[in-house]
Amino acid sequence: MIVLEKRPQPSQAWSMATPLIAVLATMFFGGLLFLTLGKNPIEAIRTIFYDPLFGEFAFYYRPQLLVKGAPLVLIAIGLSLGFKAGIWNIGAEGQYIMGAIVGAGIGLAFYPLEAWYILPLMVIGGAFGGWIWAMIPGILKVRFGTNEILVSLMLVYVAEQLLASMSLGLLKNPEGHGFPGSRNLNDYASTNGWIDQNVGMHWGVVAALIAVIFAYILLNRHMLGFHIRLTGDAPRAAKFAGVKPARLILFTLGMSGALAGLAGLFEASGPAGQITIDFSTGYGFTAIIVAFLGRLHPVGILLAGALMALTYIGGDIAQGSLGLPAAAIQVFQGMLLFFLLAFDLLTNFRIRLASGKVA
Amino acid sequence: MTDILLSLKGLTKAYPGVVANNNVSFDIGVGEVHALLGENGAGKSTLVKMIYGLVKPDSGTMTLRGQAFTPSEPRAARADGIAMVFQHFSLFDALNVAENIALGMENPPAMRDLAMRIREVSENYGLPLDPYKTVGGLSAGERQRVEIIRCLLQDPKLLIMDEPTSVLTPQEVDILFETLRKLSSEGTAILYISHKLEEIRSLCDHATVLRLGENVGECTPADTTAREMAELMVGTELLTPERSGRDFGEVALDISGLSADAPSDFGTSLKNVHMTVRKGEVFGIGGVAGNGQDELLGVLSGETTTQADAVRLHGGPVGNLGPTARRKLGLLTAPEERLGHAAAPDMSLTENAMLTGSAREGLESNGFLKWGLAKDFADKIIKAFDVRTPGPENAARSLSGGNLQKFVIGREVLQHPEVLVVNQPTWGVDAAAAASIRQALLDLAANGAAVICISQDLDELMEISDNFAALNEGRLSAPRPTAELNVEEIGLMMGGAHGMEVSHV
């Protein structure tokens, strides 16, 4: 009989080792999956994990890693602050869209003026757009006790409608021959968010790294971060320590909204270049997975974002070059998440084989 | 001695990392009231669970009336005439007494017949109980009657009672003891688990003392002093906390006209509470659990805010301030629930030292935390209060209850409070640690702090408090000097028999 025994305290060694074991287990079972599909498992695994980084065309894929990873990390960092305190912002996708609309809107409003201060204003606008969108579930929760999960999620669909309306109306490029989208922000020096497009470097990557450092310091060195962790671990003890729950809810929701909004703005001013009707691609939802993969730890999230971006890019290559079906790639990514969460059990529990006999 | 009913020989039960019972042997005679004594963690619960068929012994034998007795489950134990009243009741609030009792029976008779039986048995044993009353409206003492009658309907040969008096006022205890004595005179043996020594002395014929899972001695309680039994339980000589004579200073904490709604549906609202505590005074607040103790602590800690004037610290209004502001002013508290309220279970002791110590110990500046100082503070608590742990980096939940309690109390005491409020400071703590915690509270008062001790342990309050008041349904009685009080009067302050009919056996 297998018995789960709670550890007196979480094991440090296991919490470090489980992500690695999970990746290895995913490789093994994913390999089996690819084998049953008639593909060479070793080649498939190599295509997904190795080729984007060191393969023949790595010069093309490496910048993609930054482009895909940065928004995931930026959003996930914001979400993790709330998740740590048990506040569930599921609507980062909506805040991402709103940040892009407000930020890009500011940039477009200055057209055709070129000035150094336009991009900074767009950044502030992006953060504000996401923040205000997250404040709606925040204030409703604090004032009326509504459920932030539902409200923030439903606001995603509102934001998507707004995005469609904006790309077809207010922000539509007057010279775009009726194409549903804004002017391309990359075309104007003042609104271009790229630092060096050849290596995938844009201001969003910088912001993501700053966010990781900021979150690390906040959680480990600051009273506010301590109160966030305390609230997640023991809400009653947090209240006893003097935490004001309403203030914490507004801070964490606002922070995650602002970072998601920033991610949206950087996407619009960099890789996407414009606001279009299909601007939203699900970063806000994938970031939820990234936040949990990274154990809600800033450095973990950085690594998880990189890993996630890698499997996306590697998955795309495998689809193209090996003819793996898209569904198989999704199963593979699902496996990774499953194993990570499953092995996480070992951090808090130890498995013992107990003798079945009763004395 | 009379015939032997149940005989235990060499019972041993080990759990991973701990031997709960090691080679325990003793006999219980027919109609004997047998006390099982021991501190928390001495193995009393495991032992009775083996008798009741909830746990199987690793080795050792039990014989019931000369026959081998190996109950595989509680149902089998019940069939052999063994019944148990647990410390925590398992009753459904929404059902009435008879329905609750029927739920626990194999083949319940028709409700009308059952109600008649309940009435018959309950009156027979001096525990009047209306079978059609809804359990939700019963007091703790009445609920216990339901559990006892549920057992008596089985006509048991051995009745096991686990800490039955912890939820009762002294008057209710008297009624219970009358019933138990009557049962005993009719030939029902009673195995009575408790750590309240005076009760055991007045009720029990024989006592077995457990310490760290082993039978360390037996005695006849009536011929043994409480102190001797306590020392047998603890294994060392007990130090009685010393109180030095002292004069009270000016008023430190003044509560007037304090009312507060219950924070949850199951809480108790506080109704017009008045009290003043002077410097150097230990103010004891007694009462049966659930009469507003948690709520009173919340109002004093600042978790629940009230009108500013309702709570005054050194004359200044603080009723509207939150916990951190009150700590800065010197009003510190230690709640009853250690894990999850006083301390965060998964956080280290260093982090838990930060939890309340940040303001007064200077562990933060401009919101940035000084973990080095917090660790020093945690170390200081561990050392000063003899907290048994490998170090401050260990999680709070890895500590035993008693050790965590020492840490929690130590954390507040070492911050040099002007007013300290503690709720159940020695609950679940072994006698030696309890004595050192009480001594720390007395020392604090001797150094000029005001101490409010909320407790359900009357002996503790009698021992350390200068003035005593009781909480009853959210109302605080008028305080009286403890020295003038006897147990009878305290019981009446706590609400007497809580409206229960007194038995006429």
Interface residues (C-beta under 8 A of the other chain):
Chain A: E5 P8 Q9 P10 R221 H222 M223 L224 F226 R229 L230 D233 A234 R236 A237 A238 K239 F240 A241 G242 K244 R352 V358 A359
Chain B: P16 K56 P57 D58 S59 S301 G302 E303 G322 P323 T324 A325 R327 T333 P335 E337 L339 G340 H341 A342 A343 A344 P345 D346 M347 E351 M354 L355 T356 S358 E364 G367 F368 L369 W371 N394 A395 R397 S398
